[in-house]
Amino acid sequence: MTSSRENANVPVYSIPQVEGLPRKRKGRRTRKRIVVVTHKGSNTLEFIGPIYVFEEANFFLEYSNRTDIGYDIEVVTTDPGPVFEVKGLKMMADKPFYELSGEIDTLIVQAVDEDEGTLANTEFIDWLADMSKRVRRVVSICVGTYFLAEAGLLDGKRATTHWAACTHFAKQYPNVRLEPEPIFVKDGDVYTSAGATSGLDLTVALVEEDFGHDLARRVAQGLVMYLKRPGNQSQFSVFTSRDFPKEERIRWVQNYISENPEADLSVEALARQASMSPRNFSRVFSNEVGLSPGKFVELSRLERARFLLEDTDLPLPDVADKCGYGTADGLRLAFNRHLDVSPREYRQRFSSTGYQLPHDRLRTSRRSIGTG
């Protein structure tokens, strides 16, 4: 008897060859050795996510008959025993960090919730400082930035970390040029990311750096990710990341800005909305919100434009008009200044798949964008 399962229609996936790869050299393997340093209590997503991105890259390379290149991944730990245990599932590292030997391409340092003990582990910190001199690049995920800073790898360098740790980190390591907004930062051979999901974005960026845009695009599509959030995309929404104003008139003006990005939003016009003099309004707004009125308007218009590019198919001149930029050139200049991408490229990376909002049903978005 034939099983119904045998007669079932199983989808067959066609996977085209990856384009733009380095030329194959006969008899030579040039795979990159990735070492992930994790700790007891590491976040599960931060641990598995980057590894899975590299494995997905290997998958597409294998289908392109390119097993000579790709990634060999190894996991080491700073603590004995399981890295983490979740409902009976135990994850173990390959070995302790001090047993590593041989050439390493990329060293990735994971975050850990209870990091004080590991930061006090001078053997690991000294090892990290020494190892950084012998690898091509060093990467941190989320508050793994602390380990890099403790080892002196970030002195004088730009870096980011999770938004909740920024105030403490800045006080702890004043020699680091901390940038609290971006989801990841590259400075020379050191890469830092803001959180668990932004670690995925950073890893996709590493794949693109190693093997080109086409492979990175395939990886992002395979993982149903955006390709790819720019590193300087903010962790925050302008509406959720600012101090909540105590002054009711200032809150009203914020709402007015949000609902009317195409209106006259000069300081004089906003002061009239608040029934205040321009000078007093500007002073009170800045004290209450933590941004000048002009800067707040600039960022809220940008956020509105991002929403329209992501969730609608409006032409760029219409997006510019609805967001107060006047022309498509004004929109382009704003995106290049703040995000280092053009509006067209931003839409290609982030536009929703499938259904898009019709033009006559546009809404104001106050959702947080890029908080990963």
Phi and psi in degrees as a GROMACS rama.xvg file:
@    title "Ramachandran Plot"
@    xaxis  label "Phi"
@    yaxis  label "Psi"
@TYPE xy
-87.9379  130.399  THR-2
-68.4556  140.749  SER-3
-62.6788  -28.1576  SER-4
-63.7066  -35.1899  ARG-5
-67.7541  -27.967  GLU-6
-91.3497  -2.64142  ASN-7
-67.2888  148.098  ALA-8
-80.7079  105.231  ASN-9
-94.882  125.845  VAL-10
-65.2525  137.649  PRO-11
-109.273  123.624  VAL-12
-95.6784  132.244  TYR-13
-96.4237  119.426  SER-14
-115.858  104.279  ILE-15
-69.5953  162.957  PRO-16
-64.7097  140.611  GLN-17
-72.6996  134.918  VAL-18
-97.5556  158.25  GLU-19
77.2695  17.4658  GLY-20
-79.9043  155.967  LEU-21
-62.0726  151.917  PRO-22
-63.9174  139.428  ARG-23
-72.6325  133.262  LYS-24
-109.678  120.717  ARG-25
-58.2265  127.763  LYS-26
73.2211  12.0555  GLY-27
-125.79  127.774  ARG-28
-104.181  131.835  ARG-29
-128.334  50.1273  THR-30
-76.2621  148.941  ARG-31
-97.754  128.214  LYS-32
-87.9973  118.472  ARG-33
-105.736  125.335  ILE-34
-114.3  122.575  VAL-35
-104.553  120.616  VAL-36
-96.545  118.142  VAL-37
-122.132  176.542  THR-38
-142.473  158.197  HIS-39
-61.9086  127.339  LYS-40
93.0816  8.74904  GLY-41
-63.4502  148.957  SER-42
-65.4024  134.416  ASN-43
-61.0025  -46.2649  THR-44
-66.3736  -41.297  LEU-45
-63.9998  -30.3758  GLU-46
-76.3001  -49.8614  PHE-47
-82.9167  -36.3129  ILE-48
-52.8861  -59.5563  GLY-49
-59.9561  -37.4304  PRO-50
-60.5554  -42.5686  ILE-51
-66.6161  -34.5642  TYR-52
-61.6174  -46.129  VAL-53
-64.0697  -39.49  PHE-54
-66.379  -36.3642  GLU-55
-64.8329  -37.6884  GLU-56
-61.7438  -43.2215  ALA-57
-59.5987  -39.2298  ASN-58
-58.9507  -48.8949  PHE-59
-70.3889  -33.2159  PHE-60
-66.5406  -39.0666  LEU-61
-62.2917  -41.0605  GLU-62
-69.1853  -16.1411  TYR-63
-97.3773  12.6335  SER-64
58.1616  39.9997  ASN-65
-123.966  57.2873  ARG-66
-75.2281  -4.82477  THR-67
-74.3737  -19.397  ASP-68
-123.819  168.848  ILE-69
130.742  -150.917  GLY-70
-130.466  135.241  TYR-71
-108.336  118.625  ASP-72
-108.512  134.629  ILE-73
-134.232  141.057  GLU-74
-117.684  128.791  VAL-75
-123.888  163.625  VAL-76
-133.421  156.247  THR-77
-92.7162  -8.72345  THR-78
-129.313  145.026  ASP-79
-72.0342  159.024  PRO-80
86.7907  -172.149  GLY-81
-61.9002  143.217  PRO-82
-67.8908  -44.2859  VAL-83
-156.73  158.524  PHE-84
-128.009  125.732  GLU-85
-131.312  108.978  VAL-86
48.5936  50.6143  LYS-87
88.9305  -11.2337  GLY-88
-88.9092  123.626  LEU-89
-113.836  134.35  LYS-90
-113.369  126.702  MET-91
-113.982  147.058  MET-92
-85.278  162.589  ALA-93
-67.3782  -38.0033  ASP-94
-169.15  167.947  LYS-95
-72.3725  154.851  PRO-96
-58.1818  -34.3599  PHE-97
-75.0283  -6.29306  TYR-98
-93.1614  0.130585  GLU-99
-66.3635  143.742  LEU-100
-150.437  166.842  SER-101
88.3757  178.059  GLY-102
-78.785  136.524  GLU-103
-124.219  135.502  ILE-104
-86.4544  -54.4351  ASP-105
-130.438  130.222  THR-106
-110.956  120.366  LEU-107
-112.601  122.218  ILE-108
-104.543  118.46  VAL-109
-79.4181  163.543  GLN-110
-86.4484  168.227  ALA-111
-150.113  142.579  VAL-112
-67.53  -47.8602  ASP-113
-95.7849  77.274  GLU-114
-92.6155  -8.06168  ASP-115
-61.6728  -41.4605  GLU-116
-63.638  -41.9296  GLY-117
-68.9732  -37.0743  THR-118
-62.6644  -30.6577  LEU-119
-82.3249  -4.26134  ALA-120
-79.4181  89.2312  ASN-121
-64.1983  -28.7016  THR-122
-63.1919  -43.9028  GLU-123
-68.9827  -43.2495  PHE-124
-62.9305  -42.5399  ILE-125
-64.8178  -40.6929  ASP-126
-61.4532  -43.0393  TRP-127
-63.3522  -42.9952  LEU-128
-61.8162  -41.922  ALA-129
-71.1337  -44.647  ASP-130
-63.9079  -32.2943  MET-131
-60.5107  -24.5303  SER-132
-78.4886  -13.6043  LYS-133
-115.341  8.94258  ARG-134
-119.405  161.259  VAL-135
-74.441  -35.5985  ARG-136
-155.026  151.926  ARG-137
-120.608  135.12  VAL-138
-128.039  140.729  VAL-139
-122.321  147.246  SER-140
-110.96  126.476  ILE-141
56.184  -129.416  CYS-142
-80.0968  11.3219  VAL-143
-60.4748  -15.3807  GLY-144
-54.8387  -32.5453  THR-145
-58.7093  -41.7197  TYR-146
-64.3506  -42.0524  PHE-147
-63.3558  -41.6281  LEU-148
-65.8101  -41.7921  ALA-149
-63.0204  -31.6255  GLU-150
-84.2117  0.354711  ALA-151
80.5852  11.435  GLY-152
-78.5808  -13.2025  LEU-153
-109.802  4.47698  LEU-154
-58.6747  121.559  ASP-155
76.5237  1.74913  GLY-156
-103.259  157.182  LYS-157
-77.8331  142.756  ARG-158
-158.416  163.549  ALA-159
-134.856  169.022  THR-160
-157.356  -179.063  THR-161
-60.4842  140.277  HIS-162
-57.0492  -33.4906  TRP-163
-69.4047  -19.0636  ALA-164
-101.797  -3.70406  ALA-165
-61.2259  -44.9674  CYS-166
-62.6535  -46.9316  THR-167
-65.112  -43.8281  HIS-168
-60.5353  -43.5565  PHE-169
-62.4656  -36.7526  ALA-170
-72.4807  -37.6078  LYS-171
-71.7423  -36.1096  GLN-172
-131.053  75.3545  TYR-173
-66.5037  -17.8479  PRO-174
-79.5001  -9.1778  ASN-175
-90.3058  135.805  VAL-176
-85.435  77.8029  ARG-177
-70.8823  132.916  LEU-178
-118.83  102.182  GLU-179
-73.2993  -15.7301  PRO-180
-84.4357  -47.0756  GLU-181
-64.3506  155.915  PRO-182
-82.8561  -25.2998  ILE-183
-155.292  157.546  PHE-184
-135.674  136.787  VAL-185
-113.471  127.897  LYS-186
-134.817  102.83  ASP-187
67.2448  -125.319  GLY-188
-99.7332  16.5649  ASP-189
-117.405  130.383  VAL-190
-124.364  132.082  TYR-191
-128.361  146.545  THR-192
-127.984  162.279  SER-193
-89.1078  -27.4317  ALA-194
-165.221  -170.682  GLY-195
-64.0876  -51.5597  ALA-196
-73.6825  -31.2241  THR-197
-69.6217  -21.7335  SER-198
-63.3492  -33.1291  GLY-199
-66.2247  -44.5176  LEU-200
-59.1206  -43.4517  ASP-201
-64.6092  -41.1843  LEU-202
-65.2826  -39.3131  THR-203
-61.6778  -38.7004  VAL-204
-63.6679  -36.2912  ALA-205
-64.8347  -41.8556  LEU-206
-60.4334  -43.4923  VAL-207
-63.8326  -39.4172  GLU-208
-63.6018  -35.3626  GLU-209
-81.6466  -43.7812  ASP-210
-131.283  9.16945  PHE-211
99.5345  168.306  GLY-212
-66.2166  -38.6239  HIS-213
-64.2134  -43.1187  ASP-214
-65.7301  -42.9299  LEU-215
-60.2923  -39.5955  ALA-216
-62.9103  -43.1355  ARG-217
-62.7925  -41.9361  ARG-218
-62.2447  -47.3592  VAL-219
-62.0033  -41.8382  ALA-220
-65.6354  -40.76  GLN-221
-63.3311  -32.8774  GLY-222
-94.9419  5.2498  LEU-223
54.1277  49.5706  VAL-224
-109.479  164.943  MET-225
-70.9866  143.561  TYR-226
-118.15  113.549  LEU-227
-125.042  151.754  LYS-228
-62.5525  128.968  ARG-229
-58.1532  144.027  PRO-230
-57.9559  -30.9316  GLY-231
-89.3339  9.07549  ASN-232
-64.8663  140.253  GLN-233
-71.5883  148.726  SER-234
-72.5806  -14.5597  GLN-235
-122.372  162.911  PHE-236
-96.677  144.573  SER-237
-61.7396  -26.4623  VAL-238
-84.8003  -24.3145  PHE-239
-102.22  -15.3  THR-240
-97.9934  -5.98666  SER-241
-96.0951  160.852  ARG-242
-61.3237  140.795  ASP-243
-78.6516  118.97  PHE-244
-65.5423  138.067  PRO-245
-80.8166  -29.9959  LYS-246
-76.0471  118.758  GLU-247
-60.5229  -37.34  GLU-248
-64.9003  -34.4767  ARG-249
-70.2108  -40.3384  ILE-250
-60.6408  -40.7697  ARG-251
-62.7373  -42.2987  TRP-252
-64.2256  -40.5057  VAL-253
-56.5868  -46.3879  GLN-254
-62.5321  -39.6284  ASN-255
-61.3722  -43.6809  TYR-256
-60.4836  -44.8352  ILE-257
-61.9143  -42.1522  SER-258
-82.6496  -17.4503  GLU-259
-132.938  56.9305  ASN-260
-63.9315  -21.5643  PRO-261
-86.229  -5.8909  GLU-262
-79.7177  174.651  ALA-263
-70.7468  109.684  ASP-264
-115.923  32.7039  LEU-265
-67.2826  162.641  SER-266
-58.4986  -39.9323  VAL-267
-63.1514  -43.6861  GLU-268
-67.4729  -40.9487  ALA-269
-69.2419  -35.6594  LEU-270
-62.4782  -37.0935  ALA-271
-65.1274  -38.5158  ARG-272
-61.4886  -33.3063  GLN-273
-92.2858  -0.7769  ALA-274
55.2658  47.7128  SER-275
-133.89  160.681  MET-276
-71.9027  150.048  SER-277
-54.1337  -43.1452  PRO-278
-65.2468  -45.9343  ARG-279
-67.9815  -39.4951  ASN-280
-60.5793  -47.5334  PHE-281
-60.1699  -41.6048  SER-282
-66.2658  -47.2892  ARG-283
-67.0336  -43.3204  VAL-284
-59.582  -47.6856  PHE-285
-61.5301  -41.7855  SER-286
-66.8706  -38.4747  ASN-287
-77.854  -38.3393  GLU-288
-99.3227  -28.4236  VAL-289
89.7119  5.02176  GLY-290
-137.878  152.666  LEU-291
-69.0873  156.95  SER-292
-55.2698  -42.8169  PRO-293
-62.0387  -41.6667  GLY-294
-67.8231  -39.3629  LYS-295
-63.988  -43.1644  PHE-296
-60.8145  -44.9651  VAL-297
-58.1124  -46.6998  GLU-298
-72.7325  -36.2064  LEU-299
-71.1683  -34.7774  SER-300
-64.0612  -40.7218  ARG-301
-63.0304  -42.4723  LEU-302
-64.9667  -40.2993  GLU-303
-62.0712  -43.0876  ARG-304
-64.3052  -38.5047  ALA-305
-61.358  -43.0588  ARG-306
-60.9344  -46.3544  PHE-307
-63.5487  -36.5074  LEU-308
-71.3256  -35.3029  LEU-309
-74.018  -43.5076  GLU-310
-113.057  3.65532  ASP-311
-136.25  168.777  THR-312
-109.733  24.8466  ASP-313
-57.3576  138.072  LEU-314
-61.2479  153.326  PRO-315
-58.4835  -40.9467  LEU-316
-60.4644  -34.4991  PRO-317
-71.0804  -38.544  ASP-318
-60.834  -45.3847  VAL-319
-59.737  -43.1046  ALA-320
-66.6874  -42.3957  ASP-321
-71.882  -17.0023  LYS-322
-107.426  5.42029  CYS-323
84.6785  14.891  GLY-324
-89.0253  -16.1286  TYR-325
84.5365  -56.9591  GLY-326
-132.411  163.127  THR-327
-62.7089  -31.1776  ALA-328
-64.7286  -39.7065  ASP-329
-63.9754  -39.8714  GLY-330
-62.4944  -44.9556  LEU-331
-62.2283  -43.5182  ARG-332
-62.0863  -39.9931  LEU-333
-65.3579  -43.2657  ALA-334
-67.7041  -41.1179  PHE-335
-64.7362  -36.8799  ASN-336
-70.3322  -42.4763  ARG-337
-93.4954  -34.6005  HIS-338
-118.136  -8.97865  LEU-339
60.9834  29.1145  ASP-340
-139.484  156.011  VAL-341
-80.5292  158.589  SER-342
-57.4086  -38.515  PRO-343
-63.4723  -44.3903  ARG-344
-66.3127  -39.2857  GLU-345
-59.8176  -43.9344  TYR-346
-63.0919  -40.6939  ARG-347
-62.04  -35.3858  GLN-348
-78.8707  -35.9099  ARG-349
-118.55  -5.0745  PHE-350
-62.2616  142.128  SER-351
-63.8284  145.511  SER-352
-88.9228  147.294  THR-353
83.7395  -136.639  GLY-354
-64.0457  135.672  TYR-355
-122.448  147.262  GLN-356
-63.7133  131.991  LEU-357
-66.4029  157.282  PRO-358
-60.2217  -31.3412  HIS-359
-87.9663  6.96041  ASP-360
-126.153  30.9323  ARG-361
-67.9154  143.745  LEU-362
-126.136  163.706  ARG-363
-84.5185  128.745  THR-364
-96.5653  129.823  SER-365
-121.234  18.4603  ARG-366
-76.9328  152.267  ARG-367
-76.4904  135.078  SER-368
-114.192  126.832  ILE-369
72.4526  47.2959  GLY-370
-97.5258  8.71974  THR-371
